[in-house]
Amino acid sequence: MELIVNNNIVRIWHDVKPNWLGLAKEYTYNSPESIGSGSVVKVAFINDSNDKQNGDRNLKVNKIEIDGVTYQAENPSVYSVGGWANKREGCSKGYLQTQWLYCDGYFRFRVK
């Protein structure tokens, strides 16, 4: 998983997966500078796989928090690439109102 701020990769997390109970984990990045209003923050899924050896990898992002403001991934204002509009279309892009990325892609948040 990558965290991208204004088209700059600021953090990469390897081996992203739920904890041993299957519960979500929290990932933190402390920016050395303020992420100002109007900035674009992306959470990117970069290692999709769906095969017998590795299984089906997907990424679920519930929310991000920037300077005390919470941004929900499924909010209608969040653009995503790699979510599903529906099963027939498969991976899509747009304002999909989902927490899941099933293909390599990203959630794009605009900072208020």
C-alpha positions as CSV (number, residue, x, y, z in Angstrom):
1,M,0.0,0.0,0.0
2,E,1.3,3.5,-0.9
3,L,0.4,6.9,0.5
4,I,0.7,9.6,-2.1
5,V,0.4,13.3,-1.3
6,N,0.2,15.7,-4.3
7,N,1.7,13.0,-6.6
8,N,4.6,12.3,-4.3
9,I,4.9,8.8,-2.6
10,V,5.5,9.6,1.0
11,R,5.1,6.2,2.6
12,I,5.0,2.5,1.4
13,W,3.7,-0.3,3.6
14,H,4.7,-3.8,2.7
15,D,2.8,-7.0,3.8
16,V,-0.5,-5.1,4.5
17,K,-3.0,-7.6,6.0
18,P,-5.5,-7.9,8.8
19,N,-4.3,-8.9,12.3
20,W,-4.4,-12.5,13.3
21,L,-8.1,-12.1,14.3
22,G,-9.0,-10.8,10.9
23,L,-9.5,-7.3,12.2
24,A,-8.4,-4.2,10.4
25,K,-5.1,-2.6,11.3
26,E,-4.3,1.1,11.6
27,Y,-1.4,2.5,9.5
28,T,0.1,5.9,10.5
29,Y,2.1,8.5,8.7
30,N,3.3,11.6,10.4
31,S,4.0,14.3,7.8
32,P,6.9,16.6,8.5
33,E,4.9,19.4,6.9
34,S,1.3,20.4,6.9
35,I,-0.9,18.8,4.3
36,G,-2.8,21.9,3.3
37,S,-6.3,22.6,2.1
38,G,-6.7,21.6,-1.6
39,S,-4.0,18.9,-1.4
40,V,-4.7,15.5,-3.0
41,V,-4.1,12.4,-0.9
42,K,-4.2,8.9,-2.5
43,V,-4.1,5.5,-0.8
44,A,-2.9,3.2,-3.5
45,F,-3.2,-0.6,-3.8
46,I,-0.1,-1.7,-5.7
47,N,0.1,-5.5,-5.5
48,D,-3.1,-7.1,-6.6
49,S,-3.0,-10.9,-7.1
50,N,-5.6,-13.6,-7.7
51,D,-4.1,-17.0,-8.1
52,K,-4.1,-20.4,-6.4
53,Q,-0.8,-19.9,-4.6
54,N,-1.4,-16.4,-3.2
55,G,-5.1,-16.3,-3.1
56,D,-7.1,-13.1,-3.9
57,R,-5.6,-9.9,-2.6
58,N,-7.8,-6.9,-2.1
59,L,-7.5,-3.7,-0.1
60,K,-10.1,-2.3,2.3
61,V,-9.8,1.3,3.4
62,N,-12.4,2.5,5.9
63,K,-11.1,6.0,6.3
64,I,-8.1,8.3,6.6
65,E,-7.6,11.1,9.1
66,I,-5.7,14.3,8.3
67,D,-5.2,16.9,11.0
68,G,-8.2,15.6,13.0
69,V,-10.5,15.5,10.0
70,T,-11.9,12.1,9.0
71,Y,-12.4,11.2,5.3
72,Q,-14.5,8.1,4.7
73,A,-13.5,6.0,1.6
74,E,-17.1,5.4,0.6
75,N,-18.0,9.1,0.6
76,P,-19.5,10.3,-2.7
77,S,-16.7,12.8,-3.1
78,V,-14.0,10.2,-3.1
79,Y,-12.8,9.1,-6.6
80,S,-11.4,5.6,-6.9
81,V,-9.8,3.4,-9.4
82,G,-9.9,-0.4,-8.8
83,G,-13.2,-0.7,-7.1
84,W,-16.2,-2.5,-8.6
85,A,-19.2,-0.7,-10.0
86,N,-20.8,-4.1,-10.3
87,K,-19.7,-7.7,-10.8
88,R,-20.4,-7.7,-14.5
89,E,-18.1,-4.7,-15.2
90,G,-15.4,-5.8,-12.8
91,C,-12.8,-3.2,-11.8
92,S,-13.9,0.3,-12.6
93,K,-13.1,3.9,-11.8
94,G,-15.3,6.8,-10.7
95,Y,-17.1,7.9,-7.6
96,L,-18.0,4.3,-6.6
97,Q,-18.8,4.8,-2.9
98,T,-16.9,1.7,-1.7
99,Q,-14.2,0.8,0.8
100,W,-12.7,-1.9,-1.4
101,L,-10.1,-2.0,-4.1
102,Y,-10.2,-5.3,-6.0
103,C,-7.6,-4.3,-8.6
104,D,-4.5,-2.2,-8.5
105,G,-5.7,1.4,-8.1
106,Y,-6.3,4.1,-5.5
107,F,-8.7,6.2,-3.4
108,R,-8.3,9.9,-4.0
109,F,-9.2,12.3,-1.2
110,R,-9.2,16.1,-1.5
111,V,-8.2,17.8,1.7
112,K,-10.6,20.5,3.0
